[in-house]
Amino acid sequence: MIKTLTKHGTSLALILDRSILKLLKIDAKTPLEIIVDGRTLIISSIISQQEQVASTYKAVNKRYRTTLKRLAR
C-alpha cells in the first residue's frame, strides 16, 4: 500500500484507513511508539502491561481450563 502525507497546519500527517485501524485495534486514544532509523519509520501500538497479562491469562485459561480445574481440587 502506498500512502502520501497530508498537510495538517504547519505539519504533515499520515492518514490511516479505517480498515487498517480496525485490524490493528487502534483508535485515537491508543498510545503509539515511533521508531526511526534514518531510512525506516516503524509505528507500533503500545500494549499496557495490564492488558498483556489479561490477554495471556485468557489464552492460558482457554487452553488449559480442564487441567486447571483438576489442579484446583
N, C-alpha and C positions, 0 to 999 in steps of 0.2 A: 504494500500500500504506500503510495506516495502522497505526502501532505506538504502544504506550503504554510508559511507563517502569516498571520493576520495582524494588521496594525491595531493596537489597543492603546489609545492615548499616545504616550511617547515610547511605549514598549511594543514588543511583538508577542503574539500569543499563538500557541498551537491548539487548534480546536480538535477534540477527540469525538468521534462518532458515538452516539448513544449505545450502539451495539457493542462497541469495544468497552465502554464503561460498564455495561451490564455483565459482560463476560468476565471482566476483572473485578467486579463488585466494588467499583469506585464511585464515589459521589463527591459533591462539593466539599464535604467535611472530612474526607479521607486524607490523612497525612501522607505525603509523598516524599521519597528520598530521591534526590537528583545527583547522579554521579557523572562527571565529565573527565575524560582522559586526554583531552586535546583534540580528538577527532570524533569520538563517540559520545553520545548522550544517552544515559540509561535512566529511566524513570520507573520507580517501583513503589508500590504501596507499602506502608509500614504497618505490620500487624502487631497489635499490642500483645504483651506477654500474657495477659489475662485471656485474650481471645485465642491465642495459640494453645494455652493449657486447656481451655474449654473444648477446643476442636480436637485435640489429642485425646482427651477423656472420652469424648463422644465416640470417636473411632474405636478406641480400645474397648469400651463398653459394648458397642455394637458387635464387634468381632468375638469377644470372649465372655459375653453375658452369661452363658450357661456355666462355664468354668468358674467365673467369679461368684456366682450364686452358690455353687457347691463349696467353694472355699470359705464362704461366709458362714456356713452352717457349723 
